[in-house]
Amino acid sequence: MIDTHSHLYDVQFDGDRDAVVAHAVECGVGRMLLPNIDLDSIQPMLDVCNRYPSRCFPMLGLHPTSIDVDFESKLETIASYLDNTKIVAIGETGVDMYWDKTYLGQQLEAFRVHIGWAKKYGLPLSIHCRKSYNEIISILKKEQDGTLSGVFHCFPGNVRQAKEATGLGFMLGIGGVVTYKNAEMATVVREIDLEYILTETDAPYLPPVPFRGKRNESAYICNILQKIAELKSMSFQEVAEATNLNAERIFSKIVNV
């Protein structure tokens, strides 16, 4: 199984990272994709990926909540790492209008820069979309030239929006929220074809039931898959195999490592 979005380099794992990775592998989660957040997280992320080269794979990007007046120089620094052949995706990028709209213009501009990187290097996008679906989909419609692919991390929308996003060639990242009571994501999972679904944890955040209130970790992909299987009236194995193939198709650089 594959966790397509895990912040395993986060300080919350500093005391037991080896055990967390071992637990994931023991539970059948053999590969984890790590999205970057800001300049300070690049080296810790790369260090984790170098420590577990067949398990952990790095993405590169500037999280929208890390964007400020100095975003252009930050992007220049991040761009200097893009020739690293281990990079499997561009992200975490996108737009966040939940926390602060002060730098919305800069967020939109930075998102376009990330899209340019994805096209230049032939890499998928890992998109953060919080209270910003319309803004992001508007940009993607203009930028999609048949080469863009990627995933809406922790997909936040409804069925109509899910169909619109998948129609543009993007996948839906489904995490622990799907296990929450009355989660709209559950309706999306029921209605959208399995070929558009990826599994993710966003560890250490958003743990699934029954771990809410605790630190999330990649091993809990099993709980997410079980819920998807339940919603789809399919077996756990069927869903695991299908979502694995989806991840390998989108994040092709993780294959045969």
Beta strands, then each sheet from edge to edge (+ up, - down):
strand 1: 2-3
strand 2: 31-34
strand 3: 56-60
strand 4: 89-96
strand 5: 125-130
strand 6: 150-153
strand 7: 170-174
strand 8: 197-199
sheet 1: 1+ 2+ 3+ 4+ 5+ 6+ 7+ 8+
end
